[in-house]
Amino acid sequence: MATEYECVIGLEIHAQLLTETKIFCGCSTRSGRPPNTQVCPVCLGLPGALPVLNARAVDLALRAACALGCRIHRSSVFARKNYFYPDLPKGYQISQYDRPLATGGHLDADIAGPPYQVGIVRVHLEEDAGKSLHEGFTDSDRRTYVDFNRSGVPLIEIVSRPELRSAADAADFFRRLRELLVAIGVTDGNMEQGSLRCDANVSVRPSGEAEFGTKTEIKNLNSFRFLQKALDYEIRRQIETLRAGGRVLHETRLWDVAAGRTVPMRSKEEAHDYRYFPEPDLPPLELASERVDTVCASLPELPDRRRRRLVREHGLSEADAVLFTQTYPGMDQYFLDVAAAAGNPRSAANWLKGEVVRKMNDTGTEETHCFAERVPPGQLGRLIRLADEGVINGPTAKDVFEKMYATLRPGEDIIRAEGLAQIDDAAALLQIVRDVLERHPGPLAEYRRGRAAVFGFFVGQVIKASGGRANPRLVNELLHRELDGTA
């Protein structure tokens, strides 16, 4: 980006709350069901149907507001946001406008990178709209179908202050906010299924100016990578427009993944008034202090604090702490459980960074809890302990690990059934050593002439002859004794 311009970015993030039912009715929120099978008169907005607020949705919204350090308002008001779109069955969306649930707050980050803080403008509750279906039908070239299963699904909208100054920072903020919301159990964060979506507002201005430029809004970004790519493109486009003497239009745009560019969706220059007014069928949301205090007190350890504790108390590097908490969500708890069973946090961390991460990548396993179903942490910890204690050697431990994943059997059972325990019998290993030396007179002669590197060849041959079970330390001692006359 040219240094004579700087960008200004603010994000609006919509997170689906982890409730069993919708925000104003008893319809299920499960995804993947046939279209229009999870609807009722309330979420379809049929005449005479009255909404009833989901208490669980309120508590989850409170959790998010507490975790972000927001000021929670004891009284907030739902409003009707009026607009007409095919997937909006009532012709309005129930949301919160001038009196939201919470305002202020911030998101901090202070590990594995320069510390920063981004302010939060507001957190408010609202219902989701339906979904327009543009493909998958024989007449999709002529018709659009609508699925109302998502209508009324509970959301929170989190609006950041316009304090982000690069596409990479915006993607990192979105990533960290998702991590926080998932960690406190507010949302599952499944971006492919639409549980988490982001709208980005971006403008550019000459560097050093205080006044904002004309902003555009990029709608419905559902991945960190797409957010960063869309913003990078849009920032370049706006700068090129200004350089050419043009004017940036105040408009809504969409990210075209195939074309790698943003495209106009609708102009905001002539945007209609949403005509907000208080929802007449819902009273103000009044929150008792005790309820707010109880919800806030129930918060688990927040991700940044957990990372600091992993570094301070368990000897992890900052990079490893980020790997276990952010790159592979849930691996921090898996690490703690493995380390407890292994009795050695360092060995546990090395195994997770090495074998576990490799296996997850090879098998396309994205969630740590899915991996833990195949290799429970207690079983992996006991395998690491057996390796540390010399019952099995390193290569054998890795082989057992592969078999644990494939067969779902405990490592101890595999070791016992296949006779994989390490050979520590000096007399038995001495015989193997002598047999190896006898079978390789050429390398033996080279070693006698001073070629010390051949020693490693003999170690490998002894390990191989023992079926990988020989104690490496004892093998080295016996070879030195036979070759050099020393122990």
N, C-alpha and C positions, 0 to 999 in steps of 0.2 A: 504494500500500500504506500502511496506517496506520502512523504513526511509533511507536506503542506496541508494535508487534511487529517482529521481524526474522526473516528466513528463513535456514535453513542448508541448503546444497545440496552433495551429493557425487555424482559421476558414475562410472558403470561403463561403459567403452567397449570394444566388441568389434570388432576389426579382422581381416579375413580376410587372411592372409599371401599374398604373391605367389609361390606355388609352382605348378609344373605338376601336381603330384600331391598326394594327400591326406596327412594327417599320419602315418598308420600303415599305408598301403597304396599301391599303384601306380595307383589310379583317378584319372582326370583331374579337375581342379577347374574346368574350363571351365563357364561359365554358359550358359543358354539351350538346353541339350540336352533331348531328350524325357525325360519322367519315368522314373526307375529304369533308365537306360541307362549310368550311371557308378557301378556298384556291384559289390561282390565279397564273398566270404565274410567278409573282415576287417571292412569298414565296415558290413556287415549283422550282424555279431556272431554268425555261425553257429558251432556247436560245433566245436572243434578249430582254429579260425583264430587265428593269433597276430599281434599288432601288431609292426611294426618302425618305429622313430622316423625321421622324415624330417629329415635333417641340414640341408637348406636351410631348413626351418621354424625350426630352432633358431638358425641364424645370423641370420635376419631378426628373430627375437625379441630376440636379443642387440643388434642394431642399434638397435631401439627403446629398449631399456633403457639403452644407452650414450648415446643422444641425449638421454634424459631425466635423465641424471646419476644413475642408480640404482646401488645396490650389487648387483653380480651375484654370486650364490652359486655357488661352485665345484661344489656338489652340490645337486641339487633332486630332488624325488620326485613321480611321477605318482600320482594317486589315482582311485578310482572314486567318482563322485558318483551315488548311487542314487536314482532316482525313476522313476515310471511315467507315460509320456505316449505317445500314439500315434506321434509322429514320432521317438521314441528307440528304435531297433531292439534295442539290447542290454539295455534296462532300466536302463542306467547311462551316464554320460558320463565319458570319461577327461579329467581336468583336473588341476590342481595345487592343493593345499589349504594345509596347514600348512608346507610347505617349497617355496615358489615359486621361480621362476627368479631374480627380482630384487625388491628392496624399496627403499623410500625414493625419492629423486629429486624433481624438480620441473619445472614448465614455466614459463619466463620469457616476458615480453613487455615491450618497452621502447621502442617506436616508435609514433608516430601515436596516442598516448593515454597516460594515466598508467601508469607501470610497475607491474607486479604479478607475484606469484609464487604458484603453486598447487602444493601438495605432492602427491606421488604415493605412495600406500600400497604398491602392488605391481604387478608385471607378471608374468603367468604364461601358460603355454601350455595350450591345451585344444582339443578337437575340437568341431565344430559338430554340431547335431542335423539331422534332416530337416525337411521342410516339409509342413504340413497344407494341403490344397487344399480350399477351401470353396466355390468357384464355378468355372464353366466346363464343367460336365457337365450332362447332361439330368436327372440325379437329384440335383443339388447341394442341393435343398431337403430331401432325406432322408438323404444320405450325405456323409461326408467321406473324401476320398482322401489318400493320403500319397505324397510323392515323396522318396526317400532319396538323391537325387543329392548333396545337401549333407552328408549324414552323413559325418563324418570329415574335412571340410574344415578345414584348420588355422587356428586363431585365436590371437590374443593378447587377453587381457583386461587393461585398464589401469584401475586404480581410483584415483580422486583422493581426497584428504583432504576432509573436509566444510568447506571454506574459502571456498566461493562464496556470495555474499550477495545475488544478484539473478538473475532469469531471464536478463537480458541478459548478465551476466557469464558465466553457465553456457554460453550459446550461443556467446559469444566464445571461451571456453576450448575448447569442442568444435571450433570452426572452426580455431583455432590448432593444436590437436593433430592434426586431419586434415591440415592443411598440412604439419606436421612429418613425419608418417608417410609422406605421398606424396612429399615432397622427398627422403627418405632411401631410397625404393624399397621400403618395407615392405609397403604396400598400395596398391591403385589408388584407394581412397577412394570407390568407386562406391556411393553410398548407396541409389540406386534398386534396384540389384541385390542389396543386402544385404551388400556388402563392409564396410560400416561401420555399426554400430548403437549406440545409447546407451540405457542405463537410468539414470533419475535418482532419487535418494533425496532427499526434501525434508521438512523439518519447520519449524514456526514456534515462536517462544518470545517472551516479553516482552523488549523491548529491554533490554540490559544484563545479562541473566541468563546464567550460564555453563552451566547444565544444558540439554541438548538436549530438544526436544519429541518427541512421538511422530511417527515418520516414516512416510511412504508411499513406495512405489516405483512409478514410472511406467515401464512396460516398452516396449522395442522402438520407440524414436523414431529415425527415419531421415532427419531433416532438421534444420538449425539452427532454421528457423522454427517447426517443430512442437515442438521442445524448448522454445523460449522461450514459445510460446503455452500449451503444456501446463503449464509451471511457473507462469506468471502465473495461470492459472486455478486450479491446485491451491493456490497460496499464498493466493489470495483465499478459496477454499472453506474452508481450514483456519482462517483468521482469523475468518470469519463463524461457523464452528462453535463456536469458543472464545468469541466474543462472546455467542453465544446460550446459553452455559452447557453446551454439549455436549462430547463427548469425541471427539478424532480417533482413528480406528481404525488399528491397525497392519496395513496391507493392501497388496496389489499392485493397481495400477490401470492402465488402458489409456487412450490418448488417442483420443477419437472425433472424427475430423477433421470429419465432416459436422455433428455437433452442437456442435462447439467446446467440448468439456468432457471431463474425465476420468471414467471409469466404473469401478466395481469389477470386478476380475478374480477375485481370491481373497483370503481372509483369511490374514494371517500370524499371527494370534493362535493359530491351531491348526495352524500349518505343521508338516509332518512332518519328522523328522530325516533328512538326506541320507545318514547312515550312511557317511561317508567312511572309506575304508581304503586302504592302499597298493595300487596296481595290481600284482597278482602276476605278470603277464606282461611287465612292463617293469622293467628294473633302474633304479636311480637314475641320473639324468643327471649324469655327471661331466664337468666342463669344464676342460681344460688352460688355464693362464694364457696360453700362447702363442696359443691359439685366440681367447680373449676379446680380447687385445691386437690381433690381426690384424683382427678384425671392427671394433673401435672405431676403429682407424687408417684403415679404409676409408671412414668416413663422409664424405659430401660436406659442403660448406659449409651450415650450418643457416640456416633462413629469416631469423631476426632478425639474425644476423650479416651475411647477404647484403644485407638491406635497409640496414643501416648502411654497408656498402661502396658500395652504389649511390648513397647520399646523399653520402658522403665523396669518392669517386673519380670519379663521373660526373655530379655536379651535380644529381641529382634532388631534388625536394622530398620530404619524408617521405610526403606524401599520394600522390605518384606512385610511390614505392617500394612502398607498400602496394597500390596499384592493380595494379602489375606482378607482385607476388608472391602476393597473397592474393585480390584480387577476380578476377583473371584468371591463375590458376596457370600457370606456364611462360612468361609474357610477359617475365619478367626476362631469361631467356636469349635470347629472341627480340630483345629490346631491345639486348642487348649485341652480338649478331650484326649487327643492322641498323646500329647506331651505328658498328661497325667498318667496314662497307662504305660507309657514308655519309661517314665522317670528321667527323661533327658530332653529338655526343650530344644536344645541345639540339634540333636539327631532328628527330632520330630520335624523341625523347621526344614532341615535339609531334605528329608523324605518328601514333604509336601511340595517344596519348590521344585524338586526333581521328578520323582516317579509319579506322584499324584497329579501334578499339573500336566505332565506329559501324557498321562493316561486320559485325563479329561479332554485334552486337546485332540488326541488321536480318536477318541470315541464321540467327539462332538457334544460332550456333557457340559452344559452351561451352568447348572445349579449344583452347588456343593452337596445339598441334601440328597440329590439323586445319586451322586457318587457314594455318599455315606450309606445308602441303602444296600449297595453291593459290597463295600468294604467298611464295616462299622469302625468308628474310631478306636474303640477298645481293642478290637482284633488287630488293627494296624499297629497300635501302640505295643501290644504284646510281641508282635513280630519284630519290631524295632528293638525291643528289650532283648529278645533272643539273639539278635545279631550283635548287639552291644556286649552281651555277656559271653559271646564266642560259641554259643550252642550251634549256630549256623554262621557261615561266612557271608560276605557281602553279595557275591554273585548268586549264591543260593537263596538269600533273602529276597532278591529281586525276582528270581524265578518263582518263588512261593507267592510273592505278591501278585504276579500275573495269574497264577492259578486261583488265588483267592478271588480275584475280580471275575474270572471266567466261570468259576464253579459255585461261588457264594459259600465256600467252606472256610472254617477258621484255619489260620496258618498252622496251628499246633497239630491239627488233624492231618493236614497234608504232609507235614514233616514226619509225623509218626508213621503214616501209611506208606510213604515212599522211602523211608529210611534215610532221610536227608540230614540228620544231625551231623555236626562237624566231627571229624575223626581227630581225637586228641591222644590216642594211644601211640606213644612214642615208638614202641617196638614195631607196631604195624606200619607206621609211616616210615620208619628206618628201612624196612624191607622194600617198600615202594621206592624210596630214594636210591637204594643200591641197584634195584632192577633198572631204573631209568638211566643211571650212570653206565651200567653195563651195556644197555641197548644203544648208547650214543657215544661210541669211542671217539669219533671225529670231533664233536664239540668238546669232549673232555680233554682231548689233546690240545685244542685251541686254548682252553682255560688254563691248562698247565703252562702254556707258553706266555701267559700274561694277558689274554683277552678277557678282561673282567666282565664285559657285557654279556658273555655267554651265561653268566650266573642266572640272569632273568629267564633265559630259555629253559634251564633246568627246573626253575620254580614252576613255570607254566606246565611243563611236562608232568611233574609230580602232581600238581593240582588236577590236571586232566586225567591222569591214571587213577586218581582217587575218586573220580566221578564228581569233582568239584567240592568234595567234602573235607579235604585236608585243611587243618588249621594252618593258615599262612605263616604265622609267627613260628610255629614249631617246624614247619618245612624249611624256613630260612635257617634256623638253628642247626637242623640235621644236615643240611647241605653244606654249611660252613664246616661242620665237624668232619664230614666225609671228604670234602675237597681241600680244606686248609688245615685240618687237624685242630680246629678251634670250635668252641661252642658259641 
